[in-house]
Amino acid sequence: MIYREMCGEKVSLLGMGNMRLPTTGEGEHIDFEKAQAIIDRAYAAGVNYFDTAFRYHGGESETFIGQALAKYPRDSWFLASKLPGHMMERGADGLLHFNAGLAGQPPVRSVAEVFERQLEKCGVDHFDFYLLHNLCESSYDFYMDEQIGVVPYLLEQQKKGRIRHLGFSSHGQAEVIDQFLSHWEGVFEFVQIQLNYLDWRLQGADKKVAAIARHGAKVVVMEPCRGGRLADINPRCNALLKQARPQDSIASWAFRFVKSIPEVSVVLSGMTTLEQLEDNLVTFADDTPLTPAEKRLLLEDVVGDLIDLIPCTGCRYCTEGCPQGLDIPRLIALQNEMSYESHDAAYFILRGFKPEARPGACIGCGACASICPQGIDVPGVLRTFAQRLAEDKRA
């Protein structure tokens, strides 16, 4: 296992993300036995950074990871969680109300109630790394609101030893990240961003890394494989990568790209199976960077083939507030599959969808677009998809 220095700590370069754990098949409920096996194998192999959040797996993730790690010495692993301010707002009644995917949660009087609940769920007395969840254009005002006092409260907890290192995750533009770091200069030690070879230019991840580095903060990577999209690209791109390195998995290219970036301290991977973990352990046993030719292959040939795709990562934020109950990531994945070539398999799958589950069922309310971390015009995408299907008899 490769280790890097982050905020004075020796952290494993491969971090365990806990948003895509194996499930029981009933919604997002975690299959604790299968997930525990993954945690145990990761820990045994030297992974010591474990990332969770308030909303992951419908709120089960924090409880699970706390129980899964409890058998190991507390000083042998690092736990990171996040304050869900991106899904909170101050109401006229003075209370903090949850929205979007957390709309069913009762309001709280302060962020302290959320923080205390997280510590209790995880069964710990402190977080090693604690983040503001998704500091971006739409959540900026909440995190900066002096009446709510998010950052002052967290700094107080840090002084008490209940937070060791403070950071934030962000799907925002580089300018927003830079502005926030400038306002709180020296406060935030690390920033977690979506970083992969597709988004290096597409989402300006290169500019985000530069902005973070200017403020002396470390980079934690999320979505290195874009929700699995870069683990099995398409026949042409897969063949190109296999020709270059026959022994390596397609996913390993995505991880090698991000771990070749010197500013990166941790690369999170949401591993759903032991097979995915074992593949990653091979990749993170060797710190050899990409060669210039390999980097060109990814950034020019592969990205050039993918650039017209809809940049959905499958985070499922959009599904939680959809009044029609549409499985939006699934629909977008099918549309992207059709973009490679004329895929009969995708049409076959769609034929099994009831009318109320097809893209034409979208009413264009925009609830999904307002919360999409990728800034996708989801109603427009589904409208175009519905028109395409209406013109094709196969669907």
C-alpha positions in Angstrom: 0.0 0.0 0.0 1.2 3.5 -0.9 1.1 6.1 1.8 1.2 9.9 1.6 1.4 12.7 4.1 -1.8 14.6 4.6 -2.2 17.3 7.3 0.6 15.7 9.3 -0.9 12.2 9.1 0.3 9.1 7.2 -2.7 8.2 5.2 -3.2 5.4 2.7 -3.4 6.7 -0.9 -6.3 4.4 -1.5 -9.2 5.5 0.7 -12.4 3.5 1.3 -15.5 5.3 0.2 -18.7 4.2 1.9 -21.4 5.5 -0.5 -21.6 2.4 -2.8 -21.4 -0.5 -0.3 -23.1 -3.9 -1.2 -26.8 -3.8 -0.5 -29.5 -6.3 0.4 -31.4 -5.5 -2.7 -34.0 -3.5 -0.8 -33.4 0.1 -1.6 -30.1 1.4 -0.2 -30.0 -0.9 2.9 -26.4 -2.2 3.4 -25.6 -5.9 3.4 -23.6 -5.6 6.6 -22.0 -9.1 6.2 -20.7 -8.5 2.7 -19.7 -4.9 3.5 -17.8 -6.0 6.7 -15.8 -8.4 4.6 -14.7 -5.6 2.3 -13.7 -3.4 5.2 -11.8 -6.2 6.9 -9.8 -7.0 3.7 -9.1 -3.3 3.0 -7.9 -2.8 6.6 -5.7 -5.9 6.5 -4.1 -4.6 3.2 -3.2 -1.3 4.8 -6.1 1.0 3.9 -6.5 3.4 6.8 -8.7 6.2 5.5 -12.5 5.6 5.6 -14.9 8.2 4.2 -18.7 8.4 4.9 -21.4 11.1 5.1 -24.7 11.9 6.8 -26.9 10.9 3.9 -25.0 7.9 2.4 -27.1 4.7 2.1 -30.1 6.5 3.5 -28.2 7.3 6.7 -26.9 3.8 7.3 -23.4 4.4 6.2 -22.2 6.2 9.3 -23.7 3.6 11.6 -22.2 0.7 9.5 -18.6 2.1 9.3 -18.5 2.9 13.0 -19.5 -0.7 13.8 -17.2 -2.2 11.1 -14.1 -0.4 12.4 -14.9 -0.7 16.2 -12.9 -4.0 16.5 -9.7 -2.2 15.4 -7.5 0.1 17.6 -8.9 3.7 17.2 -5.5 5.1 16.4 -5.0 2.7 13.5 -7.6 4.2 11.2 -8.9 7.6 10.1 -12.6 8.4 9.9 -13.9 11.2 7.7 -17.6 12.4 7.6 -19.4 15.4 6.3 -21.9 18.1 7.5 -24.9 18.1 5.0 -25.2 21.8 4.7 -25.8 21.5 1.0 -29.2 19.9 1.9 -30.1 22.4 4.6 -31.6 25.9 4.8 -32.7 28.3 7.5 -36.5 28.6 7.7 -38.6 31.5 8.8 -39.1 29.7 12.1 -35.4 30.0 12.8 -34.9 26.2 12.5 -32.6 24.5 10.1 -34.7 22.5 7.6 -33.4 19.6 5.5 -34.3 19.6 1.8 -33.8 17.5 -1.3 -32.6 14.0 -0.4 -33.0 14.7 3.3 -36.4 16.3 3.1 -37.9 13.7 5.5 -35.6 14.5 8.3 -37.1 16.7 11.2 -35.7 20.2 11.5 -32.9 21.0 13.9 -32.1 24.0 16.0 -28.4 24.2 15.0 -25.7 22.3 13.2 -24.5 21.1 16.6 -27.4 18.7 16.7 -26.3 17.1 13.4 -22.7 16.9 14.5 -23.6 15.3 17.8 -25.8 12.8 16.0 -23.0 11.9 13.6 -20.5 11.2 16.4 -23.2 9.0 18.1 -24.0 7.1 14.9 -20.3 6.4 14.2 -19.6 5.5 17.9 -16.6 7.8 18.1 -15.6 10.8 20.3 -13.9 12.6 17.4 -13.6 12.7 13.6 -10.1 12.6 12.2 -11.2 14.5 9.1 -14.5 16.4 8.9 -15.9 18.2 5.9 -18.5 20.6 4.8 -20.4 18.5 2.3 -20.5 20.0 -1.2 -19.4 23.6 -0.8 -20.7 25.0 -4.2 -22.5 27.8 -5.8 -25.9 26.8 -4.3 -24.7 26.0 -0.7 -22.1 28.8 -0.4 -24.5 31.2 1.4 -25.5 28.6 3.9 -22.0 27.8 4.9 -21.2 31.5 5.1 -24.3 32.5 7.0 -23.1 34.2 10.2 -26.4 33.5 12.0 -26.0 29.7 11.4 -22.3 29.9 12.2 -21.2 26.7 10.6 -17.4 27.3 10.4 -17.1 29.0 13.9 -18.9 26.1 15.5 -16.6 23.5 13.8 -13.5 25.5 14.8 -14.8 25.4 18.3 -15.1 21.6 18.1 -11.6 21.4 16.6 -10.2 23.2 19.6 -11.9 20.7 21.8 -10.3 17.8 19.9 -13.5 16.5 18.4 -12.3 17.3 14.9 -8.7 16.9 14.1 -8.6 18.2 10.6 -11.2 20.4 8.8 -11.9 20.4 5.1 -14.7 20.5 2.6 -15.9 18.6 -0.5 -17.0 20.5 -3.6 -18.6 20.0 -6.9 -18.3 23.8 -7.5 -16.2 25.7 -9.9 -12.6 26.5 -9.2 -13.5 30.2 -8.6 -15.9 29.2 -5.8 -13.3 27.0 -4.1 -10.7 29.7 -4.4 -13.1 32.3 -2.9 -14.0 30.2 0.0 -10.4 29.2 0.8 -9.4 32.9 0.6 -12.1 33.9 3.0 -11.1 31.2 5.5 -7.4 31.3 4.7 -5.5 28.6 6.7 -8.7 27.1 8.2 -9.4 24.3 5.7 -6.5 21.8 5.3 -7.9 19.7 2.5 -10.5 19.8 -0.2 -12.3 16.8 -1.8 -13.1 17.2 -5.4 -14.3 15.1 -8.4 -11.1 14.3 -10.3 -10.6 11.9 -13.1 -9.1 12.0 -16.6 -12.4 12.9 -18.2 -13.1 15.8 -15.9 -9.5 17.0 -15.9 -10.7 19.4 -18.7 -14.4 18.8 -18.9 -15.1 20.0 -15.4 -11.9 22.1 -15.0 -10.5 19.7 -12.3 -7.0 20.9 -13.3 -8.0 24.5 -12.3 -9.5 23.2 -9.0 -6.3 21.4 -8.1 -4.2 24.5 -8.9 -6.6 26.7 -6.7 -6.4 24.3 -3.8 -2.6 24.0 -4.0 -2.2 27.8 -4.0 -3.8 27.9 -0.6 -1.5 25.1 0.7 -4.4 22.6 1.1 -4.3 18.9 0.2 -6.5 17.2 -2.4 -8.7 14.2 -1.7 -10.2 12.6 -4.9 -13.8 11.4 -5.3 -15.2 9.9 -8.4 -11.8 8.8 -9.8 -13.7 6.2 -12.0 -16.7 8.5 -12.4 -19.1 6.2 -10.6 -17.7 3.2 -12.5 -18.1 4.8 -16.0 -14.3 4.6 -16.5 -14.1 1.0 -15.4 -15.7 -0.3 -18.6 -15.7 2.5 -21.2 -16.7 1.2 -24.6 -15.3 -1.5 -26.9 -13.0 0.9 -28.8 -11.5 2.6 -25.8 -11.2 -0.7 -23.8 -9.2 -2.2 -26.7 -6.9 0.8 -26.8 -6.1 0.5 -23.1 -5.7 -3.3 -23.2 -3.4 -3.0 -26.2 -1.1 -0.6 -24.2 -1.2 -2.6 -20.9 -2.7 -6.1 -21.5 -2.3 -7.1 -17.8 -4.1 -4.1 -16.3 -7.8 -3.6 -15.8 -9.6 -0.7 -17.5 -10.4 0.8 -14.0 -6.7 0.8 -13.1 -6.0 3.4 -15.7 -8.3 5.9 -14.0 -6.7 5.3 -10.7 -3.2 5.6 -12.1 -4.1 8.9 -13.6 -5.2 10.5 -10.4 -2.4 9.0 -8.2 0.1 10.4 -10.7 -1.0 14.0 -9.6 1.5 15.1 -6.9 -1.1 17.3 -5.1 -3.3 14.2 -4.4 -3.1 12.7 -0.9 -6.1 10.3 -0.9 -8.0 8.6 -3.7 -11.4 7.4 -2.6 -12.9 4.4 -4.2 -16.5 3.2 -3.5 -15.8 -0.5 -3.7 -18.9 -2.7 -3.9 -17.2 -6.0 -4.3 -14.1 -7.8 -3.0 -13.0 -8.2 -6.6 -13.0 -4.4 -7.1 -11.0 -4.1 -3.9 -8.4 -6.7 -5.0 -7.9 -4.9 -8.3 -7.4 -1.6 -6.5 -4.9 -3.2 -4.1 -2.8 -4.2 -7.1 -2.9 -0.7 -8.5 -2.1 1.0 -5.2 0.9 -1.3 -4.5 2.9 0.5 -7.1 3.5 4.2 -7.3 4.8 4.3 -10.8 3.3 7.3 -12.6 1.8 7.4 -16.0 4.2 7.8 -18.9 3.7 10.8 -21.2 2.4 8.5 -23.9 -0.1 6.9 -21.5 -1.3 10.3 -20.4 -1.8 11.3 -24.0 -3.7 8.1 -24.7 -6.2 9.0 -21.9 -6.5 12.7 -22.4 -6.6 12.7 -26.2 -7.8 9.4 -27.5 -10.1 8.1 -24.8 -11.5 11.5 -23.7 -11.9 12.5 -27.3 -14.2 9.4 -27.7 -16.2 10.2 -24.6 -16.5 14.0 -24.6 -20.1 14.0 -26.1 -21.5 11.8 -23.3 -23.8 13.1 -20.6 -21.5 13.5 -17.5 -23.7 11.6 -15.0 -21.8 9.9 -12.2 -24.7 7.9 -10.8 -24.7 9.7 -7.4 -28.5 9.5 -7.4 -29.0 12.9 -5.8 -31.6 13.6 -8.5 -33.8 10.6 -7.8 -34.5 11.6 -4.2 -36.6 14.6 -5.1 -38.1 13.4 -8.4 -42.0 13.6 -8.0 -42.3 11.0 -10.8 -39.9 8.5 -9.1 -37.8 8.2 -12.2 -34.5 6.3 -12.1 -32.7 9.1 -13.8 -29.1 7.8 -13.6 -30.4 4.5 -15.2 -32.1 6.4 -18.0 -29.0 8.5 -18.7 -26.8 5.5 -18.6 -29.0 3.9 -21.3 -28.9 7.1 -23.4 -25.1 7.2 -23.1 -24.9 3.6 -24.1 -26.9 4.4 -27.2 -24.4 7.2 -28.0 -21.6 4.7 -28.6 -23.4 3.0 -31.4 -26.8 1.5 -32.2 -27.1 -0.7 -29.1 -30.0 -3.1 -29.5 -29.4 -4.2 -25.9 -30.3 -0.8 -24.5 -33.5 -0.7 -26.5 -34.3 -4.2 -25.3 -34.0 -3.0 -21.7 -36.1 0.0 -22.3 -38.9 -2.1 -23.7 -39.3 -3.6 -20.3 -39.9 -0.2 -18.7 -43.5 0.8 -18.0 -44.5 4.2 -19.5 -44.3 5.9 -16.1 -40.7 4.8 -15.8 -39.6 6.1 -19.2 -38.0 9.5 -20.0 -41.3 10.7 -21.4 -42.8 10.6 -17.9 -40.6 13.6 -16.9 -42.8 16.6 -16.2 -39.9 19.1 -16.4 -40.2 20.4 -12.9 -36.4 20.9 -12.6 -36.0 19.5 -9.1 -33.3 17.2 -10.4 -31.3 19.8 -12.2 -31.2 22.1 -9.2 -29.4 19.5 -7.1 -27.2 17.8 -9.8 -23.5 18.1 -8.8 -22.6 17.9 -12.5 -24.9 20.7 -13.6 -26.7 18.5 -16.0 -29.9 19.9 -17.6 -31.7 16.7 -16.7 -35.2 17.7 -18.0 -33.7 18.7 -21.3 -31.7 15.4 -21.5 -34.8 13.4 -20.8 -36.9 15.4 -23.2 -34.3 14.7 -26.0 -34.2 11.1 -25.0 -38.0 10.7 -25.1 -38.0 12.3 -28.6 -35.3 9.9 -29.8 -37.3 6.9 -28.5 -40.5 8.2 -30.1 -38.7 8.2 -33.5 -37.3 4.7 -33.1 -39.6 1.7 -33.4 -37.2 -0.6 -31.5 -38.1 1.1 -28.2 
